[in-house]
Amino acid sequence: MSRFKDDREEKLVIQEDGIIQFNFQNCATSRLFYNCKGLTGTVILSDKCEHVGFEAFRGTNIEKIVIPASVKTIDYDAFADCPCLQEIIFIKGRDSDNLLSIGQGAFYNSGTDIKV
């Protein structure tokens, strides 16, 4: 049974091990899972995702996020107020200009001590 009851279901796959894979074409839109406390565990963004919108995952209970090399921008407050977030993995690509910008407060008040 899915944790969500709207069109977001079509964009994600919950694997048996609890890992959630998002199948977005170009971006994780702004406020996509804003304050969705039911979003927990590991989140892996699609390698087609190029942009994480503002407050896309703000206020969720995710514990780990895997950000592929295809992501060019992460908007402000994208992962803010995620107290369970302990691990952030950026996948390195072949190009030196993979991640171009991380917005102010992108990881503000999260469980990890990241400095950019």
ABEGO torsion letter per residue (X at the ends): XBABABAAAAABBBBAAGBBBBBBAABBBBGAABGBAABBEBBBBBAABABBBBGAABGBABABBBBBAABABBBBGAABGBAABABBBBBBBABAABBABBBBGAABGBABBBBX
